[in-house]
Amino acid sequence: MTGPDLVVGGQCLADSEDVAITDGIAESTVEGPGEGRPFESSLMRSMSKLRSRRVGIIGYGLAGRVFHAPLIAATPGLEVAAIVTSDPGRAAQARKDHPDAEVVPEADAIFARPDQLDLVVVATPNDSHVALALRSIEAGVAVVVDKPLAAAAAEGRRLIERSEAAGVLLTVFQNRRWDNDFLTLRSLLDEDRLGRVHRFESRFERWRPQLRQESWREDPDPARAGGLLYDLGAHVIDQALVLFGPVTSVYAELDRRRAGSVVDDDVFVALTHAGGVRSHLWAGALVAQLGPRFRLLGDRAGYTKYGLDVQEAQLVAGLRPRSPEWGMDTSGHDGILGADEQVEVVPTLPGAYEDFYAGVAAALAGDAPPPVDPWDAVAVLEVIEAARRSAADHLVVRLTQSFGAAR
């Protein structure tokens, strides 16, 4: 990939992990319950009664092509109407994947005709999220922003304030709230199967020892929001806040383990929640042996689950929602619940990424709030910033106000 990926107002952006983008964009002035498949089916069916809402996707890299476009196309009441990418190969792929969509090289083309869209999805590198979302808000078009909402909490707050003042829907794609293991864990908490929880451990680990020198995620400029803390860390922090609510203190260790790395690729974050639970969160790119995805400890039982949710791999393989095997964990890595030797296997509930866009369709119709409150995304950014301060100064950061609310 050698050319620019998309152009906005004369500036070059990239819509994937493997292309560098022009600096300066970020400085512009500019949930699903744990019931599993039954909830998903009823919600998806209700969407079929709505008129079709036209969606424009900015970016057709990993986020746009693998996640957003297939999930939107699978959602009754939504249609992929426009895709923005200036990369010829991706444009050809977009036309093949979505023959009824208009494929354009510049975001200016869709913002010049805002009356032709009901929703814009920002699936571009992190430092362009705010600028593009603001353009959508100013055009009066609802917007979904891929996580993280912004590179800084202050930027995220200003963006939300603009959306609220304009009366334009804004939400954030925190898809890991609909992971199969996370839905299972939430259901166990809802059923009070563990008693009073005191510790939550979450790992999002990979074995990826090689640098991707051409990727914007390997850029150390803070404005680019690269590194694992903003990437996988944004997921595990969001999940902890959803489960256990506001945070009062943050301690973090951020390291660079891969040879030649200039961004954090080994992350540990410890959160103390206002309710007393302690969350220990890991993300790593140089993990030769993976730990459990979740370990949750209560005063009556614990729950341990290995293996990642399958939906990303299924989307990459071409599987789509409503397929019989969609979201189903067939790896044999179901979690274990119990204490000491008195344990039982807990079948993993099916994942439900499609529920995010079903929730967006309902919000567009005025029937429900957005599936992810954008203020939750600001809470994640506040914790990320506290983690960066903690790691830099080797101290525990006490928060003057608690961030995040349990769902």
Secondary structure, 3 states (H helix, E strand, C coil): CCCCCEEECCEEECCCCCCCCCCCHHHCCCCCCCCCHHHHHHHHHHHCCCCCEEEEEECCCHHHHHHHHHHHHCCCCEEEEEEECCCHHHHHHHHHHCCCCEEECECHHHHCCHHHCCEEEECCCHHHHHHHHHHHHHCCCEEEEECCCCCCHHHHHHHHHHHHHHCCCEEEECHHHHCHHHHHHHHHHHCCCCCCEEEEEEEEECECCCCCCCCHHHCCCHHHCCCCCCCHHHHHHHHHHHHHCCEEEEEEEEECCCCCCCCCCEEEEEEEECCCCEEEEEEECECCCCCCCEEEEECCCEEEECCCCCHHHHHHCCCCCCCCCCCCCCCCCCEEEEECCEEEEECCCCCCCHHHHHHHHHHHCCCCCCCCCHHHHHHHHHHHHHHHHHHHHCCCEEEEEEECCCC
